[in-house]
């Protein structure tokens, strides 16, 4: 695709708690200035603005998704939808958009180029071989962006109702290290109205290029907090009046029969295989399960997250 396209002229709640359950154009390699293009009459495209509310192939540099600092990551975003959403949300600075030089025209690519121009973001077009050497995911769709890292929020900011009165609906992820699963969970969370996500600072995936691509832009709209440990964070939630609900095959009640679903609530998901860790399960106010009818006794963690998040959303709607 030629990146230089021709433009046309034309609260704390009362009540007793339940007992615990047990448990980034020009020639290749070159840059060009980013003058603002003429506006387009396209009512189907959302305008940029503040957007936050709250066994995958692994490429070099994306191994495991864990980080050694206090950043959530997200500095490299790959894939058309993820890059478009990064520019639309406008919640962090995008330094550069890089396009592969062999792309055919497509409406979403037009949107990305126009949005980058509007934000005065440099657009660089490179040869396919050079582009592939820059990517860290499978199937980057000829588009990547370099941006400022995502900024975590304080846990306390997630424990109060939004200005519109929406009660906290949080997602706690216990030891999930697979970046594909994490990205799928974050996409589900954003679609289901989750108001915040809590991740452990250590021994867990954060926002790698694979996570950002799998999440398809959800990381630009979700508030996320990093905590030293989930058990201590859950104790803080208890004090703030947020119910914690673990999801486990051995839960003592079905997720469809959850009396606190319309209260301030945090859904706790464990890693695939080990499930909830012992201390995290012990801190849950209750543990729920997803009823199964087939021969297999469990779901992939991202599929389980989808069932549980939308079930809670149904109760809260």
C-alpha positions as CSV (number, residue, x, y, z in Angstrom):
1,X,0.0,0.0,0.0
2,X,1.3,3.5,-0.8
3,X,1.1,5.3,2.5
4,X,0.8,8.7,0.7
5,X,-2.9,8.3,-0.3
6,X,-4.7,10.8,-2.5
7,X,-7.3,12.8,-0.6
8,X,-10.5,13.9,-2.3
9,X,-11.5,17.6,-2.1
10,X,-15.0,17.5,-1.9
11,X,-19.6,2.7,48.8
12,X,-19.4,0.8,51.2
13,X,-22.4,-1.4,51.5
14,X,-24.0,-2.7,54.5
15,X,-25.2,-6.2,55.2
16,X,-23.5,-9.2,56.5
17,X,-21.0,-11.1,54.4
18,X,-21.5,-14.6,53.4
19,X,-19.3,-17.3,54.9
20,X,-16.1,-18.1,53.1
21,X,-16.3,-21.1,50.8
22,X,-13.3,-22.9,51.7
23,X,-11.8,-22.1,49.9
24,X,3.7,4.3,13.7
25,X,5.4,7.2,5.1
26,X,7.4,8.1,2.4
27,X,10.0,6.0,0.7
28,X,11.2,2.8,2.4
29,X,12.9,3.7,5.6
30,X,12.2,7.4,5.3
31,X,10.0,9.8,7.4
32,X,7.7,12.6,6.5
33,X,6.1,15.4,8.4
34,X,2.6,14.8,9.6
35,X,0.4,17.6,8.4
36,X,-3.2,17.4,9.3
37,X,-5.3,16.1,6.4
38,X,-8.6,17.5,5.4
39,X,-11.5,16.2,7.5
40,X,-13.5,13.3,6.2
41,X,-17.2,12.8,6.3
42,X,-17.2,9.4,7.9
43,X,-19.9,9.1,10.6
44,X,-19.0,5.5,11.3
45,X,-15.6,6.4,12.7
46,X,-15.3,7.4,16.3
47,X,-13.4,10.5,17.1
48,X,-10.2,10.3,19.2
49,X,-10.4,11.2,22.8
50,X,-9.9,9.9,26.3
51,X,-10.8,6.3,26.3
52,X,-10.3,4.7,29.7
53,X,-13.0,3.7,32.0
54,X,-10.2,0.3,33.3
55,X,-0.5,-22.0,24.3
56,X,0.1,-18.9,22.2
57,X,3.2,-18.6,19.8
58,X,5.9,-16.7,21.5
59,X,8.3,-14.5,19.5
60,X,11.7,-13.2,20.7
61,X,11.2,-10.4,23.2
62,X,7.7,-11.6,24.2
63,X,8.6,-14.6,26.2
64,X,6.2,-15.1,29.1
65,X,5.2,-11.5,29.2
66,X,6.7,-10.9,32.7
67,X,8.5,-7.6,33.4
68,X,11.1,-6.7,36.1
69,X,9.9,-3.1,36.7
70,X,6.7,-1.4,37.8
71,X,5.5,-0.7,34.2
72,X,2.5,-2.5,32.6
73,X,4.3,-2.5,29.3
74,X,2.5,-1.8,26.0
75,X,5.3,0.2,24.3
76,X,5.0,-1.8,21.1
77,X,1.5,-2.3,19.7
78,X,1.0,-4.6,16.7
79,X,-2.0,-5.4,14.5
80,X,-4.4,-3.1,12.7
81,X,-7.2,-3.0,15.2
82,X,-4.9,-2.6,18.2
83,X,-3.0,0.3,16.5
84,X,-6.2,2.0,15.4
85,X,-7.6,1.8,18.9
86,X,-4.4,3.2,20.3
87,X,-4.7,6.3,18.1
88,X,-8.5,6.6,18.7
89,X,-8.3,6.4,22.5
90,X,-5.6,9.1,22.8
91,X,-4.8,8.2,26.4
92,X,-1.0,7.9,25.8
93,X,1.5,9.4,23.4
94,X,2.2,7.4,20.1
95,X,5.8,8.1,18.9
96,X,5.7,6.4,15.5
97,X,3.6,4.2,13.2
98,X,5.4,1.8,11.0
99,X,3.8,0.3,7.9
100,X,5.0,-2.5,5.7
101,X,5.5,-1.3,2.1
102,X,3.5,-4.1,0.4
103,X,0.1,-3.4,1.9
104,X,-3.0,-3.2,-0.2
105,X,-5.5,-0.4,0.5
106,X,-8.1,-1.0,3.2
107,X,-10.5,1.3,5.1
108,X,-8.8,0.5,8.5
109,X,-5.4,1.5,7.1
110,X,-6.9,4.8,5.8
111,X,-8.2,5.3,9.4
112,X,-4.8,4.6,10.9
113,X,-3.0,7.0,8.5
114,X,-5.6,9.8,9.1
115,X,-5.5,9.4,12.8
116,X,-1.7,9.5,12.9
117,X,-1.8,12.7,10.8
118,X,-4.4,14.2,13.2
119,X,-2.1,13.4,16.2
120,X,1.0,14.5,14.4
121,X,2.5,11.1,14.7
122,X,5.4,10.2,12.4
123,X,4.5,7.5,9.8
124,X,7.3,5.4,8.4
125,X,7.0,2.9,5.5
126,X,9.6,0.1,5.4
127,X,10.2,-2.9,3.2
128,X,8.5,-6.2,4.3
129,X,11.8,-7.8,5.4
130,X,12.6,-4.9,7.6
131,X,9.1,-4.8,9.0
132,X,9.1,-8.4,9.9
133,X,12.4,-8.0,11.8
134,X,10.7,-5.4,13.9
135,X,7.7,-7.4,14.9
136,X,7.3,-9.5,18.0
137,X,4.0,-11.2,17.3
138,X,2.7,-13.7,14.8
139,X,0.6,-11.9,12.1
140,X,1.1,-8.2,12.8
141,X,-0.9,-7.4,9.6
142,X,1.7,-5.0,8.3
143,X,1.1,-2.3,11.0
144,X,2.9,-1.6,14.3
145,X,3.2,1.5,16.6
146,X,5.7,2.6,19.2
147,X,4.1,4.4,22.2
148,X,4.6,5.5,25.7
149,X,4.1,2.6,28.2
150,X,0.7,2.1,29.8
151,X,0.5,3.7,33.3
152,X,-1.0,1.6,36.1
153,X,-3.5,3.1,38.5
154,X,-3.6,2.8,42.3
155,X,-5.6,0.0,43.6
156,X,-7.6,2.4,45.8
157,X,-8.8,4.2,42.6
158,X,-10.5,1.0,41.5
159,X,-12.4,0.5,44.7
160,X,-14.9,3.4,44.5
161,X,-17.9,3.9,42.2
162,X,-17.4,5.8,39.0
163,X,-18.7,9.3,38.7
164,X,-21.8,7.9,37.0
165,X,-22.4,5.7,40.0
166,X,-21.3,2.4,38.4
167,X,-20.2,0.1,41.2
168,X,-16.7,-1.6,41.0
169,X,-16.6,-4.7,38.8
170,X,-13.0,-5.9,39.0
171,X,-11.0,-8.7,37.6
172,X,-8.1,-10.2,39.5
173,X,-5.7,-12.4,37.6
174,X,-3.8,-14.9,39.7
175,X,-0.5,-16.1,38.1
176,X,-1.7,-16.0,34.4
177,X,1.5,-16.0,32.4
178,X,0.3,-16.9,28.9
179,X,0.2,-13.7,26.8
180,X,-2.5,-15.0,24.4
181,X,-4.8,-15.9,27.3
182,X,-4.2,-12.5,29.0
183,X,-5.0,-10.6,25.9
184,X,-8.2,-12.5,25.3
185,X,-9.2,-12.0,28.9
186,X,-8.6,-8.2,28.7
187,X,-10.7,-8.0,25.5
188,X,-13.5,-9.9,27.2
189,X,-13.2,-7.7,30.3
190,X,-13.6,-4.4,28.4
191,X,-16.6,-5.7,26.4
192,X,-18.3,-6.9,29.6
193,X,-17.9,-3.6,31.4
194,X,-15.2,-4.5,33.8
195,X,-14.1,-1.3,35.6
196,X,-10.6,-2.4,36.5
197,X,-8.1,-5.2,36.3
198,X,-5.6,-6.1,39.0
199,X,-2.4,-7.9,38.1
200,X,0.4,-9.2,40.3
201,X,3.7,-7.3,39.9
202,X,5.7,-10.5,39.7
203,X,5.3,-14.0,38.1
204,X,2.5,-12.9,35.8
205,X,2.1,-11.7,32.2
206,X,1.9,-7.9,31.7
207,X,1.2,-6.1,28.4
208,X,3.5,-7.5,25.8
209,X,3.0,-7.0,22.0
210,X,1.2,-10.4,21.9
211,X,-1.1,-9.3,24.7
212,X,-1.9,-5.9,23.1
213,X,-2.6,-7.6,19.8
214,X,-4.8,-10.3,21.3
215,X,-6.7,-7.7,23.3
216,X,-7.5,-5.8,20.0
217,X,-7.3,-2.3,21.7
218,X,-8.9,-3.2,25.1
219,X,-5.7,-2.2,26.9
220,X,-6.3,1.4,25.9
221,X,-9.7,1.5,27.7
222,X,-9.1,-0.6,30.8
223,X,-7.7,0.7,34.1
224,X,-5.1,-1.7,35.4
225,X,-3.3,-1.9,38.7
226,X,-0.2,-3.7,39.7
227,X,0.0,-5.1,43.2
228,X,2.8,-6.8,45.2
229,X,0.4,-9.6,46.1
230,X,-3.2,-10.5,45.5
231,X,-4.0,-11.7,49.0
232,X,-3.1,-8.3,50.5
233,X,-5.0,-6.6,47.7
234,X,-8.1,-8.7,48.4
235,X,-7.9,-7.8,52.1
236,X,-8.0,-4.1,51.1
237,X,-11.0,-4.8,48.9
238,X,-12.8,-6.5,51.8
239,X,-12.3,-3.3,53.9
240,X,-13.6,-1.2,51.0
241,X,-16.8,-3.3,50.8
242,X,-15.9,-5.2,47.5
243,X,-16.9,-8.9,47.4
244,X,-14.3,-11.2,46.0
245,X,-15.5,-14.2,44.0
246,X,-13.1,-17.0,43.0
247,X,-13.8,-19.0,39.9
248,X,-12.9,-22.7,40.3
249,X,-14.3,-26.0,39.2
250,X,-14.7,-27.0,42.9
251,X,-16.8,-23.9,43.8
252,X,-19.6,-24.3,46.1
253,X,-22.2,-22.4,44.0
254,X,-22.8,-21.9,40.3
255,X,-21.7,-18.6,38.7
256,X,-25.3,-18.2,37.5
257,X,-26.5,-18.2,41.1
258,X,-24.4,-15.4,42.6
259,X,-26.3,-13.2,45.0
260,X,-23.5,-10.5,45.1
261,X,-23.2,-10.1,41.3
262,X,-24.9,-6.7,41.4
263,X,-22.8,-5.5,44.3
264,X,-19.2,-4.1,44.2
265,X,-17.5,-7.3,43.1
266,X,-14.1,-8.7,42.1
267,X,-13.9,-11.9,40.0
268,X,-10.7,-13.8,40.7
269,X,-9.3,-16.1,38.0
270,X,-6.4,-18.5,38.5
271,X,-3.8,-19.8,36.0
272,X,-4.7,-22.6,33.6
273,X,-3.8,-25.8,35.3
274,X,-2.9,-24.8,38.8
275,X,-6.0,-22.7,39.2
276,X,-6.3,-20.4,42.2
277,X,-3.4,-20.4,44.6
278,X,-4.0,-21.5,48.1
279,X,-3.8,-18.1,49.8
280,X,-5.8,-16.4,47.1
281,X,-8.6,-19.0,47.3
282,X,-8.6,-18.7,51.1
283,X,-9.2,-14.9,50.8
284,X,-12.2,-15.2,48.5
285,X,-15.5,-14.5,50.1
286,X,-17.0,-17.2,48.0
287,X,-15.9,-19.5,45.2
288,X,-18.2,-20.2,42.2
289,X,-18.0,-22.7,39.4
290,X,-19.3,-22.9,35.8
291,X,-21.6,-25.9,35.4
292,X,-20.3,-28.4,32.8
293,X,-22.3,-30.9,30.8
294,X,-19.7,-32.6,28.5
295,X,-16.9,-35.1,29.1
296,X,-14.2,-32.5,29.7
297,X,-14.2,-31.0,33.1
298,X,-12.8,-27.5,32.5
299,X,-12.6,-24.6,30.1
300,X,-9.6,-22.6,28.9
301,X,-9.1,-19.7,31.3
302,X,-10.0,-17.0,28.7
303,X,-13.2,-18.9,27.9
304,X,-14.1,-19.3,31.5
305,X,-13.5,-15.6,32.0
306,X,-15.9,-14.8,29.2
307,X,-18.7,-16.9,30.7
308,X,-18.2,-15.5,34.2
309,X,-17.8,-11.8,33.2
310,X,-20.9,-11.8,31.0
311,X,-22.9,-13.6,33.6
312,X,-22.0,-10.9,36.1
313,X,-22.8,-8.3,33.5
314,X,-26.2,-9.8,33.0
315,X,-27.0,-9.5,36.7
316,X,-25.8,-5.8,36.7
317,X,-27.6,-4.7,33.6
